[in-house]
Amino acid sequence: MISCKFGIGQHVRHQLTGALGVIVDMDPAYALQTPTPQSLIIHEGLLVLPWYYVVMEDEGGDTVQTYVAESQLTGELSNEHLDNPELDDIAERVRSKITSPLLRH
């Protein structure tokens, strides 16, 4: 069983850039195509840790989805960010989707 530090809908920060993000999905291990040293420079030990799909703002203020290793993220204590209200809205929508029952016919 894989133990994950973060949950879907949780605010996180990228340790290197300090960018605020929201977890929208996760994988128990690296699940994209096998990286080559030229395309992605990471330690092989990171490939077996949980990876997260995170919505973040880029340098231009646009929201982008990225794929980040758990060890590159830290938890964010606050759920309200006056400088990033769009990410707060995304987090709230994601959390409401995972807690609300699905209607099935």
C-alpha positions in Angstrom: 0.0 0.0 0.0 1.2 3.5 -0.9 1.1 6.2 1.8 0.4 9.7 0.4 1.1 12.9 2.2 -1.4 15.0 0.3 -5.1 14.6 -0.7 -7.1 15.6 -3.7 -8.3 19.2 -3.3 -5.5 20.1 -0.9 -3.4 23.3 -1.4 0.4 22.7 -1.7 3.5 24.7 -2.5 6.3 23.7 -4.8 9.5 23.6 -2.8 11.8 25.0 -5.5 9.6 27.7 -6.9 7.2 28.5 -4.0 4.3 28.3 -6.4 0.9 27.7 -4.9 -1.1 24.7 -6.3 -4.0 22.4 -5.8 -3.9 18.6 -6.0 -6.4 17.4 -8.6 -5.2 13.8 -9.0 -2.5 11.4 -7.9 -0.5 8.3 -9.0 1.1 5.9 -6.7 4.3 6.0 -8.8 5.5 7.9 -11.9 3.0 7.0 -14.6 3.9 9.0 -17.6 6.2 7.6 -20.4 9.6 6.5 -19.2 11.7 9.6 -18.8 15.0 9.9 -20.5 17.9 11.8 -18.9 17.6 14.4 -21.7 13.9 15.1 -21.2 13.7 14.9 -17.4 16.4 15.2 -14.9 15.2 13.5 -11.7 16.6 11.0 -9.3 15.4 7.5 -10.1 14.2 7.1 -6.5 11.5 9.7 -7.1 9.9 7.5 -9.8 8.6 5.1 -7.1 7.1 7.7 -4.8 3.6 9.2 -5.2 3.2 11.8 -8.0 0.5 14.4 -8.2 -1.3 16.3 -10.9 -1.3 19.8 -9.6 -3.0 23.0 -10.9 -0.7 26.0 -10.4 -0.2 29.4 -11.8 2.7 30.0 -14.2 4.9 33.1 -14.3 2.3 34.8 -16.5 -0.6 34.2 -14.0 -2.2 31.5 -16.2 -3.3 28.3 -14.6 -1.5 25.2 -15.8 -1.6 21.5 -14.8 1.8 19.9 -14.0 3.0 16.5 -12.7 5.1 16.8 -9.5 6.8 14.2 -7.2 5.6 14.2 -3.6 9.1 15.1 -2.3 8.9 18.4 -4.3 5.8 19.6 -2.5 5.0 20.9 0.9 1.5 21.3 2.5 -0.2 24.6 2.7 -2.0 25.4 6.0 -4.4 28.0 4.8 -7.3 27.3 2.4 -7.7 31.0 1.6 -5.2 32.9 -0.5 -6.1 36.5 -1.4 -3.4 36.5 -4.1 -4.7 33.3 -5.8 -8.5 33.3 -5.5 -8.8 31.2 -8.7 -6.8 28.4 -7.1 -9.0 28.6 -4.0 -12.1 28.2 -6.2 -10.5 25.2 -8.0 -9.7 23.6 -4.6 -13.3 24.1 -3.4 -14.8 22.6 -6.6 -12.5 19.6 -6.5 -13.2 18.9 -2.8 -17.0 19.3 -3.4 -16.8 16.7 -6.2 -15.1 14.1 -4.1 -17.5 14.6 -1.2 -20.8 14.8 -3.0 -22.7 11.7 -3.9 -23.0 10.8 -7.6 -26.4 10.4 -9.1 -26.8 7.2 -11.1 -29.8 6.0 -13.0 
